[in-house]
Amino acid sequence: MTLKVTAKAAELRAQGVDVVSFGAGEPDFDTPAHIKEAAKKALDAGATKYTAVEGTPQLRKAAALWLGKAHGFEVNPKEVMVSAGAKQSLFNAFHVLLDEGDEIIIPAPYWVSYAEIAKLAGAKPVPVWSRPEDDFIVNPAAVARAITPRTRIILVVSPSNPTGAVYDEKTLRALADLAVKHDIWLLTDDIYRSLCYGDARFVQPATFSPEVRKHTIIVDGVSKTFAMTGWRIGFCVAPLPVIEGMSTLQGQSTTNAAAVSQAAAVAALEGSTDELERMRLEFDKRRQFMVKTLRAMPGVKLVEPRGAFYAFPDLNAFVGRRTPAGKVIDGDPALCEYFIEEAKVAVVPGSAFYAPGYVRLSYATSQANIEKGLTRIGEALAKLK
Ligand SMILES: Cc1ncc(COP(=O)(O)O)c(C=O)c1O
């Protein structure tokens, strides 16, 4: 569905139509200059060869220090495995931890890749629904009810794609207790960790106790934080036997992440954070504008996103209405098609995240685009009768 909308937007743009896209899953900012410079130097210094499968010693050490500093505990570089993006880290971890028929609990609405990767590993994704009235934070009691003898992983993604929910400490403690009690993994996807706004604070469950830490697998990376999506660098912090399994798997798939990208990632992790803060503040400004504007549209319901760079409004009030051409809007995919045709605005249907009647708007686009796109969406919604 996402691809259909994106393809339609691209087709219109190729025809010279002025399309506003809210589809982006990546920062619109460029990678900070000092990181690109470090990569150019690294190429000249020979970062053109294979590296160790688990990553260069420099990057594993830099990642261990960076994560240790962020979370306040020591990370052994040997417990860090570097991959081609957080997505490959998730792929490795799921394949190593999940056997045929095992179950992974995924708070929904969720990013589609979790379920698809779990299925590739032969496992069964078990969605547990979070409610808008709970700010899209999953209820630990519902997670507890979903645990079976086949459950191997409870997944947590905070801040969340697509909802922007940032998990509070109390909920995380309850989820961590479940993982310890049932002796299963708590796998945290921290890829949006540095993008929290207002009074929202990121909490890493492994900080709760050594026991929780033993049950936690952390996935993190540079993609969203440092505007480095195309460099493809992610990492996973896990106990040594899990690292060994992931290394065996990756050794037979992609081998190592690109050497030059690993060198760039070292510069990112060791360099100044001024640029990051500038990007975060800019995202926050856009977020506030988007929240205010969407909430002012009659019929639109929106839980305030507190992290990442997405707004996830509920447009169910418009399902069942008719377009000016007389077509019935029978769901969010039809609504997205209508937005493209009528308003020349691309948004991602909520059904892509198992949330019918919702749409996802990324604010990783300029303030001018946001203003123009939201005005068009407001006008298009007002025409539905
Ligand atoms: C929740 C979530 N996790 C992981 C990723 C993948 O990150 P990477 O680009 O580092 O593979 C994404 C990218 O969209 C994401 O939204």
The ligand as an SDF file (V2000), in Angstrom:
LIG
                    3D

 16 16  0  0  0  0  0  0  0  0999 V2000
   10.9780    1.2930   13.8510 C   0  0  0  0  0  0  0  0  0  0  0  0
   12.1020    1.1420   12.8980 C   0  0  0  0  0  0  0  0  0  0  0  0
   13.1050    0.3080   13.2010 N   0  0  0  0  0  0  0  0  0  0  0  0
   14.1410    0.1200   12.3690 C   0  0  0  0  0  0  0  0  0  0  0  0
   14.2140    0.7900   11.1640 C   0  0  0  0  0  0  0  0  0  0  0  0
   15.3540    0.4880   10.2340 C   0  0  0  0  0  0  0  0  0  0  0  0
   16.4370    1.3010   10.4070 O   0  0  0  0  0  0  0  0  0  0  0  0
   17.7120    1.1810    9.4510 P   0  0  0  0  0  0  0  0  0  0  0  0
   17.5210    2.1610    8.3540 O   0  0  0  0  0  0  0  0  0  0  0  0
   18.8880    1.4870   10.3150 O   0  0  0  0  0  0  0  0  0  0  0  0
   17.7530   -0.2120    8.9290 O   0  0  0  0  0  0  0  0  0  0  0  0
   13.1940    1.6830   10.8070 C   0  0  0  0  0  0  0  0  0  0  0  0
   13.2530    2.3920    9.5050 C   0  0  0  0  0  0  0  0  0  0  0  0
   12.2870    2.9060    8.9950 O   0  0  0  0  0  0  0  0  0  0  0  0
   12.1160    1.8650   11.6990 C   0  0  0  0  0  0  0  0  0  0  0  0
   11.1090    2.7090   11.4140 O   0  0  0  0  0  0  0  0  0  0  0  0
  1  2  1  0
  2  3  1  0
  2 15  2  0
  3  4  2  0
  4  5  1  0
  5  6  1  0
  5 12  2  0
  6  7  1  0
  7  8  1  0
  8  9  2  0
  8 10  1  0
  8 11  1  0
 12 13  1  0
 12 15  1  0
 13 14  2  0
 15 16  1  0
M  END
$$$$
